[in-house]
């Protein structure tokens, strides 16, 4: 998080609220050209984006985060009105601001003029505050990769059991982070190919490669847990190894049984072809791969192609 994001008070808070008001004006879903830079730059939004450097990806992440905050608005009396106002409910989804405002005012029990003048600004302030707080919590919990430094000599360990144990733990942690960065690279490849309208086979192959890397993350996570427990050792705050894996970027949700299957197929010494073959042979493996591809790319494989027009974001 940058210094400007840490100092979210005074004028900075006003800017955040103003950007939330713009979202109200246009309603959900969040569009990149209608989302303010401060909202798109929140660390909690960037952490949820598939590509934090892409405004469209951050806009989609902001849409997800905003809907989550509207779903748990801490002012229970205004919660339903807030969802109607933003268009997060089916009744007002896609509706003009006037219609959304009328529905929200009715749900809150206010006359429309009073709602617009007094209640709507309050809702915007509450939403802005929750988005800021969520971002600050996310920023505090983000795991950091172990720092690496150039060295001009070989690594030599003393003949000491404690040094060996420390090296084994660093190996497990480095292996986990290694799989995370490999998954991150594949997720970026998928996003780039989808954005380019690449051929179906190319997009599908990248999605399968991302699934393979995700399996390796799950395997490394399980290995760390088995050796050292559910919390990372030697960290300032309690972090689970799963949080390290999640830092690669958004991935489709999987059932526990599916995660167990992938973890069993994610041995690092096996290649992509071996992973693909064994996944196809496993019970439910083909369905898992198809669902992953559909969720990660936004549509089934057969609908991708260079002549297919991408949906607007």
Secondary structure, DSSP 8 states (H G I E B T S, - for coil): --HHHH--STHHHHHHHHHHHHHHHH-SS--GGGS-HHHHH-HHHHHH-SSTT-HHHHHHHHHHHHHHHHHT-S-HHHHHHHHHHHT-STTTTT--HHHHHHHHHHHHT--HHHIIIIIHHHHHHHHHHHHHHHHHHHHHH----------SS-----S-HHHHHHHHHHHHHHHHHHHHHHHHHHHHHHHHHHHHT--HHHHHHHHHHHHHHHHHHHHHHHHHHHHH-SS-TT-SS---HHHHHHTT-------HHHHHHHHHH--TTS-HHHHHHHHHHSTTHHHHHHHHHHHHHSS-GGG--TTS-----
